[in-house]
Amino acid sequence: MSFGLILFAILSGWIGGGLVNWAADILPGLRDRPTRPALQSHLPSCSHDWTWPCLLLRSGTCPHCRTRLGWRPPVVRVACVALFALMAWHWGTTPTLAVAWLYGLFLIAVTVIDLEHQRVLNRMLAPAAVVVALLSLLPAAPQPHEMLLGGVVGFGLFLLLAIIGRGALGMGDVKLAGVIGMMLGYPDVLTALTIGAVLGALMALLLLVSRRATRKTAIAYAPYLAVGALMALWTMGR
């Protein structure tokens, strides 16, 4: 891996982390705020809308009112930089790298939003499905027939689990499984969903044993699906 690619990966990951923070701050509130929303969830005393330069350059403090934003913005930035650099080392300068970066940002954003709001947003899933379908026309991603079969298998399996579990999984998780299936194609979707299901079950069992949750407690499941997808993504284009 060249020095130039390392620098490009670090810069791209830093910018990508800013976009993920923007999505996590803004998108969950769009249902309640049809116009450009202020960052009320993290800045209750700040009435400033967040412009693109602020979103990309900010760290842990509002540039307008200097209110602390907490630990999430810098952690997301570091995670995105590390993921981009690792992917660049793995794939090198190939078309697959750009696809992997795009999918990685989406999965991190879904994870952050689900952890903070216990929601998987349709306004993210629908555009993602369209983008993945278009990318399937490129040789760097699973081909259209693999993409379609992966989406059907992912959605169908988790819809069945949601029915059997009687509410243990939300429809957001089911649709996310379908999008992940489209990203990875068949049969790689089976690896991703198996890893995600095992990790989610282990965490649920740990929470039950430690009495930090009950059988009726809602558990953010998207992060485990995202981890499974990232692990399965590692084999794409190899």
PyMOL commands that set and color helices and strands:
alter all, ss='L'
color gray80, all
select helices_A, chain A and resi 3-29+52-57+72-91+95-117+122-135+144-165+171-184+188-209+222-233
alter helices_A, ss='H'
color red, helices_A
deselect
rebuild
show_as cartoon
